């Protein structure tokens, strides 16, 4: 009611009203600054703690990588450099055919080795070779030239039922297996700015340590030869290529010269250097094949023709 007097003493009522007004009033500037300052302190502490943890994890990962480089790289890097040097030399002016007498008595076809196939035009420097090697796959040339032991064949059929032998290893496999030892990968690890990104690199390294690095060791330790095939560009391949861009696949559809080099990796000697043109016709039994299948068959018979010519030039005299 209007004019009703408050209970109790007036002074107590006034104090109560003052407390209520302060309770719902805006915080002072000092209080805001204190709260913001406290939050910043917490963030700074979290940042440095997180950075310290990230740096520790990064250091541990790079230490493991450096250890792998010291063990595997000591043999892989010299072999890599040798193969790249051989490839660049073979892509230069062709000096003519050569077959060393040692090649006639060496049936390398069932031995472990390394294979690389690319276009002559792609072999400009080490970087271009490494890029081109990513597209180098097993093909009809290796399928028709190389053979495998019964144990290897049984393992291959049990694993994937593939058409071609698992050997020779492709140089692409060696590059991929040693990727975590390259400076580019190390640079990516150093640039990782958060724990999630670094965890990805840690997983990559663990996979490499478990699967890829042992393969790299196998390739380095066991390979006895290097087989290089360099395809020479011809204009006929442009007519069958997509948009006129020459590729390995389009070249293998048409007759073209290919340089084949065989190197004994144990002695370092070049045993053969040949220049042959693989060409053959696809014979079908009347079945209608789609264009993709027809092209695959054409590449295979051309590559098998090339392989047969190479083997005729290299096969042991007893054959």
C-alpha positions as a Markdown table, in Angstrom:
| # | Residue | x | y | z |
|---|---|---|---|---|
| 1 | Unk | 0.0 | 0.0 | 0.0 |
| 2 | Unk | 1.1 | 3.5 | -0.7 |
| 3 | Unk | 2.7 | 5.2 | 2.2 |
| 4 | Unk | 3.3 | 1.9 | 4.0 |
| 5 | Unk | 6.3 | 2.2 | 6.3 |
| 6 | Unk | 9.0 | -0.5 | 5.9 |
| 7 | Unk | 9.4 | -3.0 | 8.7 |
| 8 | Unk | 12.3 | -2.5 | 11.1 |
| 9 | Unk | 14.7 | 0.3 | 11.2 |
| 10 | Unk | 15.0 | 2.6 | 8.3 |
| 11 | Unk | 18.8 | 2.3 | 8.2 |
| 12 | Unk | 18.6 | -1.5 | 7.8 |
| 13 | Unk | 16.0 | -1.1 | 4.9 |
| 14 | Unk | 18.3 | 1.4 | 3.2 |
| 15 | Unk | 21.3 | -1.0 | 3.4 |
| 16 | Unk | 19.2 | -3.8 | 2.1 |
| 17 | Unk | 18.2 | -1.7 | -1.0 |
| 18 | Unk | 21.8 | -0.7 | -1.6 |
| 19 | Unk | 22.9 | -4.4 | -1.6 |
| 20 | Unk | 20.2 | -5.3 | -4.1 |
| 21 | Unk | 21.1 | -2.5 | -6.4 |
| 22 | Unk | 24.8 | -3.6 | -6.4 |
| 23 | Unk | 23.9 | -7.2 | -6.9 |
| 24 | Unk | 22.2 | -6.5 | -10.3 |
| 25 | Unk | 24.5 | -3.7 | -11.4 |
| 26 | Unk | 27.2 | -4.1 | -14.2 |
| 27 | Unk | 30.6 | -5.3 | -13.2 |
| 28 | Unk | 33.2 | -2.7 | -12.8 |
| 29 | Unk | 36.0 | -2.1 | -15.4 |
| 30 | Unk | 38.6 | -3.5 | -13.0 |
| 31 | Unk | 36.6 | -6.7 | -12.6 |
| 32 | Unk | 36.3 | -7.1 | -16.3 |
| 33 | Unk | 40.0 | -6.6 | -16.8 |
| 34 | Unk | 40.8 | -9.0 | -14.1 |
| 35 | Unk | 38.6 | -11.7 | -15.7 |
| 36 | Unk | 40.1 | -11.1 | -19.1 |
| 37 | Unk | 43.6 | -11.2 | -17.7 |
| 38 | Unk | 42.9 | -14.5 | -16.0 |
| 39 | Unk | 41.6 | -16.0 | -19.2 |
| 40 | Unk | 44.7 | -14.9 | -21.1 |
| 41 | Unk | 47.0 | -16.4 | -18.5 |
| 42 | Unk | 45.1 | -19.7 | -18.9 |
| 43 | Unk | 45.4 | -19.5 | -22.7 |
| 44 | Unk | 49.1 | -18.7 | -22.6 |
| 45 | Unk | 49.8 | -21.5 | -20.2 |
| 46 | Unk | 47.8 | -23.9 | -22.4 |
| 47 | Unk | 49.6 | -22.7 | -25.6 |
| 48 | Unk | 53.1 | -23.2 | -24.2 |
| 49 | Unk | 52.1 | -26.6 | -22.6 |
| 50 | Unk | 50.6 | -27.7 | -26.0 |
| 51 | Unk | 53.6 | -26.4 | -27.9 |
| 52 | Unk | 56.0 | -28.2 | -25.6 |
| 53 | Unk | 54.1 | -31.4 | -26.0 |
| 54 | Unk | 54.0 | -31.0 | -29.8 |
| 55 | Unk | 57.7 | -30.2 | -30.0 |
| 56 | Unk | 58.5 | -33.3 | -27.9 |
| 57 | Unk | 56.4 | -35.6 | -30.2 |
| 58 | Unk | 57.9 | -34.0 | -33.3 |
| 59 | Unk | 61.5 | -34.5 | -31.9 |
| 60 | Unk | 60.8 | -38.1 | -31.1 |
| 61 | Unk | 59.4 | -38.8 | -34.6 |
| 62 | Unk | 62.3 | -37.1 | -36.4 |
| 63 | Unk | 64.7 | -39.0 | -34.2 |
| 64 | Unk | 63.2 | -42.3 | -35.4 |
| 65 | Unk | 63.3 | -41.0 | -39.0 |
| 66 | Unk | 66.9 | -40.1 | -38.8 |
| 67 | Unk | 67.7 | -43.5 | -37.4 |
| 68 | Unk | 66.0 | -45.2 | -40.4 |
| 69 | Unk | 67.9 | -42.9 | -42.7 |
| 70 | Unk | 71.2 | -43.9 | -41.1 |
| 71 | Unk | 70.5 | -47.6 | -41.5 |
| 72 | Unk | 68.6 | -47.9 | -44.8 |
| 73 | Unk | 69.7 | -44.7 | -46.5 |
| 74 | Unk | 73.3 | -45.7 | -46.3 |
| 75 | Unk | 72.7 | -48.3 | -49.0 |
| 76 | Unk | 69.5 | -46.9 | -50.7 |
| 77 | Unk | 70.8 | -43.4 | -51.5 |
| 78 | Unk | 73.9 | -44.6 | -53.4 |
| 79 | Unk | 71.8 | -47.2 | -55.3 |
| 80 | Unk | 69.1 | -44.6 | -56.1 |
| 81 | Unk | 71.7 | -42.1 | -57.4 |
| 82 | Unk | 73.3 | -44.8 | -59.5 |
| 83 | Unk | 70.0 | -45.9 | -61.2 |
| 84 | Unk | 69.1 | -42.3 | -61.9 |
| 85 | Unk | 72.5 | -41.6 | -63.4 |
| 86 | Unk | 72.2 | -44.7 | -65.6 |
| 87 | Unk | 68.7 | -43.6 | -66.7 |
| 88 | Unk | 69.9 | -40.1 | -67.7 |
| 89 | Unk | 72.8 | -41.5 | -69.6 |
| 90 | Unk | 70.6 | -44.0 | -71.5 |
| 91 | Unk | 68.2 | -41.1 | -72.4 |
| 92 | Unk | 71.0 | -39.2 | -74.2 |
| 93 | Unk | 72.2 | -39.8 | -77.8 |
| 94 | Unk | 72.0 | -43.5 | -78.5 |
| 95 | Unk | 75.5 | -44.9 | -79.0 |
| 96 | Unk | 74.4 | -48.1 | -80.7 |
| 97 | Unk | 73.6 | -51.7 | -79.6 |
| 98 | Unk | 76.0 | -53.6 | -77.3 |
| 99 | Unk | 75.8 | -57.0 | -75.6 |
| 100 | Unk | 78.6 | -58.1 | -73.3 |
| 101 | Unk | 79.6 | -61.8 | -73.5 |
| 102 | Unk | 78.7 | -62.1 | -69.8 |
| 103 | Unk | 75.0 | -61.5 | -70.7 |
| 104 | Unk | 74.8 | -64.6 | -72.8 |
| 105 | Unk | 75.6 | -66.9 | -69.9 |
| 106 | Unk | 73.4 | -65.0 | -67.3 |
| 107 | Unk | 69.8 | -66.0 | -67.1 |
| 108 | Unk | 68.6 | -63.1 | -65.0 |
| 109 | Unk | 64.9 | -63.6 | -65.7 |
| 110 | Unk | 64.2 | -65.5 | -62.5 |
| 111 | Unk | 66.5 | -63.4 | -60.3 |
| 112 | Unk | 65.3 | -60.5 | -58.1 |
| 113 | Unk | 65.9 | -57.1 | -59.8 |
| 114 | Unk | 64.6 | -53.6 | -60.4 |
| 115 | Unk | 62.6 | -52.4 | -63.4 |
| 116 | Unk | 61.9 | -49.0 | -64.7 |
| 117 | Unk | 60.0 | -48.0 | -67.8 |
| 118 | Unk | 59.4 | -44.4 | -68.9 |
| 119 | Unk | 59.6 | -42.2 | -72.0 |
| 120 | Unk | 62.9 | -40.9 | -73.1 |
| 121 | Unk | 61.4 | -37.4 | -73.1 |
| 122 | Unk | 60.6 | -37.7 | -69.4 |
| 123 | Unk | 64.3 | -38.3 | -68.3 |
| 124 | Unk | 65.5 | -34.8 | -67.8 |
| 125 | Unk | 66.9 | -34.9 | -64.3 |
| 126 | Unk | 66.5 | -36.9 | -61.0 |
| 127 | Unk | 63.3 | -35.1 | -60.1 |
| 128 | Unk | 61.6 | -35.9 | -63.4 |
| 129 | Unk | 62.7 | -39.6 | -63.2 |
| 130 | Unk | 61.1 | -39.8 | -59.7 |
| 131 | Unk | 57.9 | -38.3 | -61.0 |
| 132 | Unk | 57.7 | -40.5 | -64.1 |
| 133 | Unk | 58.5 | -43.6 | -62.0 |
| 134 | Unk | 55.2 | -43.2 | -60.2 |
| 135 | Unk | 53.4 | -44.2 | -63.4 |
| 136 | Unk | 55.8 | -47.1 | -64.1 |
| 137 | Unk | 53.9 | -50.4 | -63.6 |
| 138 | Unk | 54.3 | -54.1 | -64.5 |
| 139 | Unk | 53.3 | -54.6 | -68.1 |
| 140 | Unk | 53.4 | -57.1 | -70.9 |
| 141 | Unk | 57.2 | -56.6 | -71.3 |
| 142 | Unk | 58.0 | -57.9 | -67.8 |
| 143 | Unk | 55.2 | -60.4 | -68.0 |
| 144 | Unk | 56.6 | -62.0 | -71.2 |
| 145 | Unk | 60.3 | -61.7 | -70.4 |
| 146 | Unk | 60.6 | -62.7 | -66.7 |
| 147 | Unk | 59.7 | -65.9 | -65.1 |
| 148 | Unk | 59.4 | -66.9 | -61.4 |
| 149 | Unk | 60.0 | -69.9 | -59.2 |
| 150 | Unk | 57.2 | -72.2 | -58.3 |
| 151 | Unk | 57.2 | -70.9 | -54.7 |
| 152 | Unk | 56.8 | -67.3 | -55.8 |
| 153 | Unk | 54.1 | -68.2 | -58.3 |
| 154 | Unk | 52.1 | -70.1 | -55.6 |
| 155 | Unk | 52.4 | -67.2 | -53.2 |
| 156 | Unk | 51.3 | -64.7 | -55.9 |
| 157 | Unk | 48.2 | -66.8 | -56.9 |
| 158 | Unk | 47.3 | -67.2 | -53.2 |
| 159 | Unk | 47.6 | -63.5 | -52.6 |
| 160 | Unk | 46.0 | -61.8 | -55.5 |
| 161 | Unk | 45.8 | -64.0 | -58.5 |
| 162 | Unk | 47.7 | -61.4 | -60.6 |
| 163 | Unk | 48.7 | -62.1 | -64.2 |
| 164 | Unk | 52.3 | -61.0 | -64.1 |
| 165 | Unk | 55.2 | -62.1 | -61.8 |
| 166 | Unk | 55.8 | -59.9 | -58.7 |
| 167 | Unk | 59.4 | -59.5 | -59.8 |
| 168 | Unk | 61.3 | -57.6 | -60.8 |
| 169 | Unk | 60.5 | -54.9 | -58.3 |
| 170 | Unk | 59.5 | -51.6 | -59.8 |
| 171 | Unk | 61.7 | -48.6 | -59.0 |
| 172 | Unk | 58.4 | -46.9 | -58.1 |
| 173 | Unk | 58.1 | -49.3 | -55.2 |
| 174 | Unk | 61.5 | -48.3 | -53.9 |
| 175 | Unk | 60.7 | -44.6 | -54.1 |
| 176 | Unk | 57.4 | -45.1 | -52.3 |
| 177 | Unk | 59.0 | -47.4 | -49.6 |
| 178 | Unk | 61.6 | -44.8 | -48.8 |
| 179 | Unk | 59.4 | -41.7 | -48.9 |
| 180 | Unk | 59.5 | -41.1 | -45.1 |
| 181 | Unk | 63.2 | -40.8 | -45.3 |
| 182 | Unk | 63.2 | -38.0 | -47.9 |
| 183 | Unk | 63.8 | -34.3 | -47.0 |
| 184 | Unk | 60.4 | -33.4 | -48.3 |
| 185 | Unk | 58.6 | -35.6 | -45.8 |
| 186 | Unk | 60.9 | -34.3 | -43.0 |
| 187 | Unk | 60.0 | -30.8 | -44.0 |
| 188 | Unk | 56.3 | -31.5 | -43.8 |
| 189 | Unk | 56.8 | -32.9 | -40.3 |
| 190 | Unk | 58.7 | -29.8 | -39.2 |
| 191 | Unk | 55.9 | -27.6 | -40.6 |
| 192 | Unk | 53.1 | -29.6 | -38.8 |
| 193 | Unk | 51.4 | -27.0 | -36.6 |
| 194 | Unk | 49.1 | -29.1 | -34.5 |
| 195 | Unk | 48.9 | -32.4 | -32.8 |
| 196 | Unk | 46.3 | -33.8 | -35.2 |
| 197 | Unk | 48.5 | -33.2 | -38.2 |
| 198 | Unk | 51.6 | -34.6 | -36.5 |
| 199 | Unk | 49.6 | -37.7 | -35.6 |
| 200 | Unk | 49.0 | -38.3 | -39.3 |
| 201 | Unk | 52.7 | -38.2 | -40.0 |
| 202 | Unk | 53.3 | -40.5 | -37.0 |
| 203 | Unk | 50.8 | -43.0 | -38.5 |
| 204 | Unk | 52.6 | -42.8 | -41.9 |
| 205 | Unk | 55.9 | -43.5 | -40.3 |
| 206 | Unk | 54.6 | -46.5 | -38.3 |
| 207 | Unk | 53.1 | -47.9 | -41.5 |
| 208 | Unk | 56.4 | -47.4 | -43.4 |
| 209 | Unk | 58.4 | -49.0 | -40.6 |
| 210 | Unk | 56.0 | -52.0 | -40.5 |
| 211 | Unk | 55.5 | -52.5 | -44.2 |
| 212 | Unk | 57.5 | -50.2 | -46.6 |
| 213 | Unk | 61.0 | -49.9 | -45.1 |
| 214 | Unk | 61.4 | -53.8 | -44.9 |
| 215 | Unk | 60.5 | -53.9 | -48.6 |
| 216 | Unk | 63.1 | -51.2 | -49.3 |
| 217 | Unk | 65.7 | -53.2 | -47.5 |
| 218 | Unk | 64.7 | -56.3 | -49.6 |
| 219 | Unk | 65.0 | -54.3 | -52.8 |
| 220 | Unk | 68.4 | -52.9 | -51.9 |
| 221 | Unk | 69.9 | -56.1 | -50.5 |
| 222 | Unk | 68.6 | -58.7 | -53.0 |
| 223 | Unk | 68.4 | -56.9 | -56.3 |
| 224 | Unk | 70.9 | -58.3 | -58.8 |
| 225 | Unk | 70.1 | -56.4 | -61.9 |
| 226 | Unk | 68.5 | -53.2 | -63.2 |
| 227 | Unk | 66.3 | -53.4 | -66.3 |
| 228 | Unk | 65.5 | -50.1 | -67.9 |
| 229 | Unk | 63.1 | -49.5 | -70.9 |
| 230 | Unk | 63.0 | -46.1 | -72.4 |
| 231 | Unk | 60.2 | -45.5 | -75.0 |
| 232 | Unk | 61.0 | -43.1 | -77.9 |
| 233 | Unk | 58.1 | -40.8 | -78.9 |
| 234 | Unk | 56.6 | -41.2 | -82.3 |
| 235 | Unk | 54.0 | -39.1 | -84.1 |
| 236 | Unk | 51.7 | -42.1 | -84.6 |
| 237 | Unk | 51.1 | -42.3 | -80.9 |
| 238 | Unk | 49.5 | -38.8 | -80.9 |
| 239 | Unk | 46.6 | -40.1 | -83.1 |
| 240 | Unk | 45.6 | -42.6 | -80.5 |
| 241 | Unk | 46.3 | -40.5 | -77.4 |
| 242 | Unk | 43.7 | -38.5 | -75.5 |
| 243 | Unk | 43.9 | -34.9 | -76.7 |
| 244 | Unk | 47.2 | -35.5 | -78.5 |
| 245 | Unk | 49.1 | -35.8 | -75.3 |
| 246 | Unk | 51.7 | -38.6 | -75.4 |
| 247 | Unk | 51.7 | -41.1 | -72.6 |
| 248 | Unk | 53.3 | -44.5 | -72.0 |
| 249 | Unk | 49.9 | -46.2 | -72.7 |
| 250 | Unk | 49.5 | -44.4 | -76.1 |
| 251 | Unk | 53.0 | -45.2 | -77.2 |
| 252 | Unk | 52.6 | -48.9 | -76.4 |
| 253 | Unk | 49.6 | -49.0 | -78.7 |
| 254 | Unk | 51.8 | -48.3 | -81.8 |
| 255 | Unk | 55.1 | -49.5 | -83.2 |
| 256 | Unk | 57.9 | -47.4 | -81.8 |
| 257 | Unk | 61.6 | -47.8 | -80.9 |
| 258 | Unk | 62.4 | -48.6 | -77.3 |
| 259 | Unk | 65.8 | -48.6 | -75.6 |
| 260 | Unk | 66.5 | -51.5 | -73.3 |
| 261 | Unk | 69.4 | -51.5 | -70.9 |
| 262 | Unk | 70.5 | -54.3 | -68.6 |
| 263 | Unk | 72.9 | -53.6 | -65.7 |
| 264 | Unk | 74.5 | -56.1 | -63.3 |
| 265 | Unk | 74.0 | -54.3 | -59.9 |
| 266 | Unk | 76.6 | -56.5 | -58.2 |
| 267 | Unk | 79.4 | -55.5 | -60.5 |
| 268 | Unk | 78.0 | -52.3 | -61.8 |
| 269 | Unk | 78.6 | -53.4 | -65.4 |
| 270 | Unk | 76.2 | -52.6 | -68.3 |
| 271 | Unk | 75.7 | -56.0 | -69.9 |
| 272 | Unk | 73.4 | -55.0 | -72.7 |
| 273 | Unk | 72.1 | -52.0 | -74.6 |
| 274 | Unk | 69.5 | -52.7 | -77.3 |
| 275 | Unk | 67.1 | -50.6 | -79.4 |
| 276 | Unk | 64.2 | -52.6 | -80.7 |
| 277 | Unk | 60.6 | -52.0 | -82.0 |
| 278 | Unk | 57.9 | -54.2 | -80.6 |
| 279 | Unk | 54.9 | -54.7 | -82.9 |
| 280 | Unk | 52.4 | -57.6 | -83.3 |
| 281 | Unk | 48.8 | -58.1 | -84.3 |
| 282 | Unk | 46.0 | -59.0 | -82.0 |
| 283 | Unk | 44.3 | -62.3 | -83.1 |
| 284 | Unk | 40.8 | -62.9 | -81.7 |
| 285 | Unk | 38.4 | -65.8 | -82.3 |
| 286 | Unk | 35.6 | -63.7 | -83.5 |
| 287 | Unk | 34.6 | -62.3 | -80.1 |
| 288 | Unk | 33.5 | -58.7 | -80.0 |
| 289 | Unk | 35.7 | -56.8 | -77.6 |
| 290 | Unk | 35.1 | -53.3 | -76.2 |
| 291 | Unk | 37.6 | -50.7 | -77.2 |
| 292 | Unk | 39.3 | -50.7 | -73.8 |
| 293 | Unk | 39.9 | -54.4 | -73.9 |
| 294 | Unk | 41.2 | -54.2 | -77.5 |
| 295 | Unk | 43.7 | -51.5 | -76.5 |
| 296 | Unk | 44.9 | -53.6 | -73.5 |
| 297 | Unk | 45.5 | -56.6 | -75.7 |
| 298 | Unk | 47.3 | -54.5 | -78.3 |
| 299 | Unk | 49.7 | -53.1 | -75.7 |
| 300 | Unk | 50.3 | -56.6 | -74.4 |
| 301 | Unk | 51.2 | -58.2 | -77.7 |
| 302 | Unk | 53.4 | -55.2 | -78.7 |
| 303 | Unk | 55.2 | -55.5 | -75.3 |
| 304 | Unk | 55.6 | -59.2 | -75.7 |
| 305 | Unk | 57.0 | -58.7 | -79.1 |
| 306 | Unk | 59.6 | -56.3 | -77.6 |
| 307 | Unk | 60.4 | -58.8 | -74.8 |
| 308 | Unk | 60.9 | -61.7 | -77.3 |
| 309 | Unk | 63.3 | -59.6 | -79.4 |
| 310 | Unk | 65.3 | -58.7 | -76.3 |
| 311 | Unk | 65.5 | -62.2 | -75.1 |
| 312 | Unk | 66.6 | -63.5 | -78.5 |
| 313 | Unk | 69.5 | -61.0 | -78.3 |
| 314 | Unk | 70.4 | -62.0 | -74.7 |
| 315 | Unk | 69.5 | -65.6 | -74.1 |
| 316 | Unk | 72.2 | -68.1 | -73.1 |
| 317 | Unk | 73.8 | -70.0 | -76.0 |
| 318 | Unk | 72.4 | -73.3 | -74.6 |
| 319 | Unk | 68.8 | -72.1 | -75.5 |
